């Protein structure tokens, strides 16, 4: 009788408990988290010229606001980069989305530039928690037999979020009253929805009893070459992205003499749309090949950027946005593919967090550097110096990729010789 009553009680609890999403639900919820991370990063980009005019901000202040996001990430990742390895991807993503929702409130109500800095801190902290966890969750909940699919989907998701943020912000700024309010309210609603969706995904906390403590992000020695290639490739994409997102709207407005924020948003949105469309085609492209193509196309995009700034042509800016977006997709997807292929599962969250830490550090340096140059001299001079510097980073990626390919061939020959000693 007691056993029957116990079974009845358990059944009642199970039926009363909310229906949880399965592995597929966790996979797509993680993709949505990545989309919102980039949405939050790009939401202010088209609006920076409005803030600058309204509060009389110099280029270096604007790029410093942008870079505060990356600096917050740099502070969060070393301390909390391994949180999802301890507490599970789901819980850490929920924390990250909650911080991004709070940042949207600060931006929507901002009366001065101090609120923008505070909002970017919350965005960076939330992204630092959510990004590594979401990327690892995509790999671990992959619903296909293609191991490259999570890396491609990560790129598609981030591109989708960024495109929507840029285009909607531009449209609101041009055609809707209170343009500095509504785009952040949409972000707030979407972040809250993501938290609810994550709450219904399976609990993925690892079965261990050891208490969590902050740990330095360490790299397994045998991953050094692959990690260097992956990190520099992702960093290259992020550094070019820093120019798009921090000063892209200023560049298009100043060099083409346009004040149409909807046009600016669409032009910048073309870049992120190109990222996503390209990523759809990359699921079966080898990771090292993708890194090589990404670095080569980035060189072309930098040349287009410098030419567009010199001639002030909207057509050239469109070409820069599209080619730069394609290059970003190859470089970012290839970099993630390289590290996801070799990183062991028990260290994947920490390894990805270390990669993002270094990539965001370089992105912040790029944004602050080009802003300082634009303030001290002219925007055109700053663009030229940035193009030359990032071209050097492209060459470094190409050299390392060649070295990595030679190392892989050597290991393959050694493995074949060990298998067939005759």
N, C-alpha and C positions, 0 to 999 in steps of 0.2 A: 504493500500500500504506500509506504513511504517512498519507495523507488519510483512508483508510478506518479506520485505527486511531484517528485523532483523533476522527472522527465517532462511533465506537463508545464511546470514552472519555467524550465529551460526553453521549451518550445514557445511559451508565451513571450519570454524575453526576446527570443530571436525574431518572432514575428513583429514585436513592438519596436525593435531597433531599426533604424533607418537602413534602407537598402544601400549597400556599398557598391561603388564602381569597381570593376575588375582591373586586370592588368592593362587592358586597352584604354580604360578611362584614365588610369594613372599616367599612361604614356601621353595622351592628348592634353591632359591637364598640365603636365610638365611643359609641353610645347606652348601652351597659352601663357604660362608663367614667363617663359623666355620672351614671348612677344610683348608682354607688359613691361618687362625690364627695359627693353629698348624703347617702348612707347614712352616710359617715364624719362629716359635719357634724352629723347628727341623732342619731347613736348614743348620746351621753351625755345627751340632753335629758331623757328621762323619769327618768334616774338621778340628776340633779342634787340633788333633795331628799334622796336617800339619802346621797350624798357630804356634803351640808351637815350632816346629822344625825350622820354618823359622825365627821366631822372638825371639827365646829362652825364651819362657814363662813358668813359673812354674805352677804346678797344681792349686794353689790358684788363680793365675791370670786368668787361663782358666775358672775355676768355677765362678769367679767374673764376667767375661764377660757374662757367661750364666745367672747368677743371676741378672744382670742389667735389663734384661727383666722383671723379677718379681718385682724388686724394682721400675721400672717405672710404672708398673701396680698398685703397692701399693700407689704411689703418685697420679695417675690419678683417681682411683676408688672412693676415698672419696669425691673428688671435683666434678666429672662428672658422677658418677654412676647412677644418676637419670635423665641424659640428655634424654634418650630415652623415659622415662615416660612423658616428657614435649614436645619434638620435634618430637617424632615418632621414631620407630625402623629403618626405611629405611634411613633417613638422617644421623643418627648417625653411621650406618654401612658404609655409603659412606665415611664419615670422617675417620673412622678407616682404611678402605681399602686404602685410599689415603696415610695415614702415613706409612702403610706397604709397599706400592709401593716405597715411598721415601727411606725407610730403605734398600730395595733391591738394590737401586742405590749406597748407601754408602758401602754396603758389596761388591758389584761387583767391585768397584773402590778402595777399602781399601789399602793404602800403609803402614799402621802401625796399631797397636792394638787400638789406639785412635779411629779410624773409626769404629772398631768393637763395642766399648762401645757406640758410638753415634748411630750406627745402631740398637743396642739392645734397646736403649732408645726409638727410634721411633717405633720399633716393639712392645715394651711393651705398649706404649701409644696408638698405633693403636688397639692392642688387647684389651686393657682396655675399649676402646670405643665400639668396635665391638662385643665382646664376650657376654656380658650381653644382649645387644640389639638383637643379633641373636638368642640366646637361648629363649628369651621372644617371638620373632617373630615366632619361630617354634611352641610354645605352642598356640599362638593366631591365627595362620594360619593353624593349624592342619587339614589336608585333610582327616583324617580317624576318625572313631568312637572310636578308642583306645586311651585313655588319656596318656598311657605310651609310645606311638610311638614317640613323639617328643624327649623324653629323650634318647631313644634307637638310634634314628637317629642322635642326637647330638654326641653320642659316635662313631657311624659309620663314620660320617663326619670327626670328628677330627682324628680318626684312619687312614682314607684314606689319608688325607692330610699329616699326619706325616709319614706314610709308603712311600708315593711317594717321600717326601723330603729326607728321609734317604737312600732309595735305589738309587735314581737318583744321589744324591751327591756322594755316594760311587762309582757308575759306572763312573761318570765323572772324579772323582779324580784318578781312576785307568787307564782309557782308553782314555780320551779326553784331549787335550792340554788346558791350562788355566782352571784348575779344580775349582779355586776359583772365577770364573767369571760366567760360564754358568748356574749353578743351580739358581743363583740369578736373572739372566735375565728371566728365565722361571717364577720365582715368580713374577717379575715385570709385565710381560705380563698377567699372570693370575689375578693379583690384579686389573690391569686396566680393564680387561674384566668383573670382578665382579662389578666394579663401574658402568660400562655401563649397565649391567643387572639390577642392583638395581635402576638405573635411570628410568627404564621402569616399575618398580613395582608400585602398587597403593600407593598414598600418604596416610600415616597412621598417620598424625599429629592429636593429640587429639583436640577436639573443646573446647578450653579454651582461656581466654584472660589474665590470670595472667602471668606476666613476669617470666622467669626462673631466678633462682639464685642458686648458690652452696648450698647444704644442707648436713648436716652430715648424713651418712648412719645409720638409726635407725632400730631397730628390734621390731616388734610387740610383746608384752610380751607373748601372748599365743602361739607364734611360737618357744619359746626358746628351748624346748627339741628337737622338730623336726629339728630346725635349727642346733643345736649342732650335732645331728647324721649326718645330711646331710653334714655339713661343714667338720667334721672330716673324713667322708668317702671319700669325694672328695680330702681332704688334703692328706690322706693316698695314694691315687692313684698318686697325684702330687709329693709327696716326693719320692716315688719309681721311678717315671718318671724322677725326677731330677738326680738321679744316672745314669739312662740309658742315658740321653741326654747330661749330662755334662762330665761324665767320662767313660761312657760305651765303647767308642771307645778306650780310653787309657787302660781300664781294659782288653779288649779282646786282644789288641795288645801286652801289656806287659806280661800278664799271659800265653798267648798261643804262644808268639814269632812269630806272623804273622804280615806282613806288607802289606797284600792285603786289600786295602780299600774297594774294591767291596765286599769281603767276610764280612768285618765288617759291611758294610751298609746293606747287606742282613740279617745278624744275628740280628741287631737292628731293621730292618724292619719286621722281623718275630714277634717281640714283638707287634708292632703297628698293624700288620695284624691280630694277634690273638685278639687284642682289638676289631677290627671291626667285625670279624667273630663271636665272642662271642656276641657282641651287637645285631646282627641280631636275636639271639635266646632269647633275654631278654625282648621283647616287652610285654610278658604276665607274666613275673615273678614279683611277688609283690616286691615293692621297699625295704621294710625292710628285706625281704629274700635275695635280691640281696646284700644289705649292709653286712649282716651276712656272706654270701658266699665269698664276696670280701675280708673281713678282714681275714677270715680263709685261703684262698688261698694265700694271701699276706704273711702270716707267712711261708707257704711252699716255696714261691719264695725267701724269704730272706735267708732261709736255703740253697737253691740251689745256691744263689749268693755267699754266704760265702764259700760253698764247691767248687764251680767252681774256685774261686780266689785261694783257697788253692792247688788245683790239676792241674790247668791250662788246663782243658779239654774243647775243643771246643764243644763236645757233652753236657757237663754240662752247658756251657754258652748258648747253644741253648735251653736246658730245662728251664734255668732261664728266657730267653727272652719269651718263649711261655707261661709258667705258670704265669710269671709276667704280661704279656699282658692280659691273661684271668682274673687274679685278678683285674687288673686296670679296665677292662670293667665292672665287677660286682660292684666294689666300686664306680666308677664314675657315672655309670648309676643309681645305687641305690640311691646315694646321691642326684642327680638331681631329681629323681622321688619323693623322700620324700619331698623335698621343693616345687617342682612344684604342688604337690597335695594340699598343705595347704596354699600357699602364695596367697593372693588376687590379682586380676589383677592390681589394681591401685598402688600396691606396689611391683609388681613382679620384675620389672627392678632393683629397688634399693636393694631389698632383694637378688637377684642373684649377684648383684655387690658386696654386703657385703660378701657373701659366697666366691666369687672368690678372694676378697681382702685378707681374712684370709688364704685361701688355698695357694695363691701365696706367702704370707709372710712366711708360713712354708716351702714351696718349696725353696724359696731363702735361708732361714736359713740352710736347708739341704745341698744345693749345696755348699754354702760358707763354711759350717762347714766341710764337707768331703774333700773339697779342701785344707783347712787349715791343717787338720789332715794329709793328704797325703804329704803336703809340709814339715810339722814339723817332721813326722816320715816316714812311708812307706805307699804305696797305699794299701797293704794288711791289715795293722793295721786299716786304715781308713775305709775300707770296713767292717771289723768285728765290729767296734764300731757303724757304721751306721746301720748295720743289727740288732744289739741288741736294739738300740734306737727306730727304727721303729717297732720292735716287740712289744715294750711297747705301741706304738700308736695303734697297732692292737688290743691289749687287751682292751684299753680304748674304742675303737669303739664297740667291742663286748659287753662290760658292758652296754654302753649307749643304744645299740640296745635292749638288754634284758629289760632295764628299760622302753624304749619306747613301747615295746610290752605289758608289764604289764599295762602301762598307757592306752593304746588303749583298752585293754580288760576291764579295770575298767570303762572307759567311755561308752563302748558298753553295759555293764551290767546296768549302771545308765540310759542310754537312753532307754533300754528295760523295766526297772522298771517304768520309767516315762510314757512310752507308754501303759503299762499294769499294772496299779496300783493295780489290784486285786491280 
